[in-house]
Amino acid sequence: MPDYFSDLNEGQFQAASCETHCLTIAAPGSGKTKMLSAKASYLLSQNKTVTAVTFTRDSALELRDRIVKQAGIDVMSR
């Protein structure tokens, strides 16, 4: 299991490691951003391109910062 998934609970791990499309519905504070950043970091480590859409600029910056913290600054172009 990659380090990206080490802090996830079972439900988060299932969603983050899903190889196909996955709809995730969860309550506030349940770790959705943590799961999304882990999945994005994992995909970026596989040399894939990731696009994320958020409702606010603040949430986009938070998600980007978490991904960069996990995957490294060199993934910014993807």
C-alpha positions as CSV (number, residue, x, y, z in Angstrom):
1,M,0.0,0.0,0.0
2,P,1.5,3.4,-1.0
3,D,2.2,6.0,1.7
4,Y,-0.6,8.1,0.2
5,F,-3.1,5.7,1.6
6,S,-1.6,5.0,5.0
7,D,-3.7,7.5,7.0
8,L,-7.0,6.5,5.4
9,N,-9.8,4.5,7.0
10,E,-11.3,1.5,5.2
11,G,-14.0,3.5,3.4
12,Q,-11.6,6.2,2.3
13,F,-9.1,3.6,1.1
14,Q,-11.8,1.9,-1.0
15,A,-12.7,5.2,-2.7
16,A,-9.1,6.3,-3.2
17,S,-7.9,3.0,-4.6
18,C,-10.8,2.5,-6.9
19,E,-9.6,2.0,-10.5
20,T,-12.8,3.1,-12.2
21,H,-15.2,6.0,-11.7
22,C,-16.3,6.4,-8.1
23,L,-19.0,8.5,-6.5
24,T,-18.2,9.4,-2.9
25,I,-20.9,10.8,-0.6
26,A,-19.9,11.7,2.9
27,A,-20.7,14.0,5.8
28,P,-18.8,17.2,6.6
29,G,-15.6,16.4,8.4
30,S,-15.4,12.8,7.3
31,G,-12.1,13.1,5.3
32,K,-13.3,13.7,1.7
33,T,-10.4,16.1,1.0
34,K,-7.9,13.8,2.6
35,M,-9.2,10.9,0.4
36,L,-9.2,13.1,-2.7
37,S,-5.6,14.3,-2.1
38,A,-4.4,10.8,-1.5
39,K,-6.1,9.6,-4.7
40,A,-4.7,12.5,-6.7
41,S,-1.2,12.0,-5.3
42,Y,-1.3,8.3,-6.2
43,L,-2.4,9.0,-9.7
44,L,0.3,11.7,-10.2
45,S,2.9,9.1,-9.0
46,Q,1.7,7.0,-11.9
47,N,2.5,9.8,-14.3
48,K,-1.2,10.6,-14.9
49,T,-2.8,14.0,-15.2
50,V,-5.3,15.1,-12.6
51,T,-7.9,17.8,-12.9
52,A,-10.0,18.9,-9.9
53,V,-13.0,21.2,-9.7
54,T,-14.0,22.8,-6.5
55,F,-16.7,25.3,-5.5
56,T,-14.4,28.0,-4.1
57,R,-10.9,29.2,-4.7
58,D,-10.0,28.5,-1.1
59,S,-10.9,24.9,-1.3
60,A,-9.0,24.6,-4.6
61,L,-5.9,26.0,-2.9
62,E,-6.3,23.7,0.1
63,L,-6.6,20.6,-2.1
64,R,-3.6,21.7,-4.2
65,D,-1.5,22.3,-1.1
66,R,-2.4,18.9,0.3
67,I,-1.5,17.2,-3.0
68,V,1.8,19.0,-3.3
69,K,2.7,18.1,0.3
70,Q,2.1,14.4,-0.4
71,A,3.3,14.1,-4.0
72,G,6.0,16.8,-4.1
73,I,6.3,20.1,-5.9
74,D,7.4,18.5,-9.2
75,V,3.8,17.3,-9.8
76,M,2.5,20.9,-10.2
77,S,2.5,20.8,-14.0
78,R,0.3,17.7,-14.0
